Amino acid sequence: MANEPVLIKGTREGVTIVLNKSQDFEKAKNTIYKKLKNSKDFFAGGTAYLKINDGELNKEEYSTLKKLLLDFDMNLQEASSPKTLIFPKPNRSRVLLLKKTIRSGQKISYNGTVVIVGDVNPGSEIIATGDILIMGNLRGLAHAGAKGDKTSIVAAFRLQPTQIRIANYISRPPEGKKEVPQFPEIARLKERGIVIEPYNVLNTDIYKRKTGGD
């Protein structure tokens, strides 16, 4: 990979494109085009998941790749990896950091990302247009991407919310005995629903658990 600007591989979910940003972008783009053209019958259609090594794309570069893949009837998405960064998402530059416990009846609403060092108790609400990151227990309501950003996430050391919302998608925990997570988890939109995964072993099917959704 050190000498290759691009690696393309098929997965169960579609196609993963690993782009080495330390290489020239034009060279990487042309490489993607040639590889897809040479294997059009194999790669065409479906979804392409993009990972970036050694840097990040700007919006113009991302838009260029998105248009290129549309020529092969492929949709471009960011791969669900915590190490992947394509370009700064909307409102990610605005961060509200709170070092306290959010108690029942309290409501935090912010135009950006909310980071809480502490617990979020039942009966409380956290609403953010960006991400919601809880360095503690999340047992209240969390609404990330409140203005429609479907790439937003909700993450916590202990994810036990009364309700999770991402953009206009809503999910509640299943009825009955609730599973207490023993590791940090992340909630994100995937395949038209909210999925909760262990934060440090994303994309490992044996560890995934899907929430009950509306």
Sequence and secondary structure as in RCSB ss.txt:
>XXXX:A:sequence
MANEPVLIKGTREGVTIVLNKSQDFEKAKNTIYKKLKNSKDFFAGGTAYLKINDGELNKEEYSTLKKLLLDFDMN
LQEASSPKTLIFPKPNRSRVLLLKKTIRSGQKISYNGTVVIVGDVNPGSEIIATGDILIMGNLRGLAHAGAKGDK
TSIVAAFRLQPTQIRIANYISRPPEGKKEVPQFPEIARLKERGIVIEPYNVLNTDIYKRKTGGD
>XXXX:A:secstr
  S SEEEEEETTEEEEEEETTS HHHHHHHHHHHHHHTHHHH SSEEEEEEESS   HHHHHHHHHHHHTTT E
EEE S TT  SS  TTTT EEEE S B TT EEEESSEEEESS B TT EEEESS EEEEEEE SEEEESTTS T
T  EEEEEE  SEEEETTEEEE  SSS    SS EEEEEETTEEEEEETTSTT GGG EE EE 
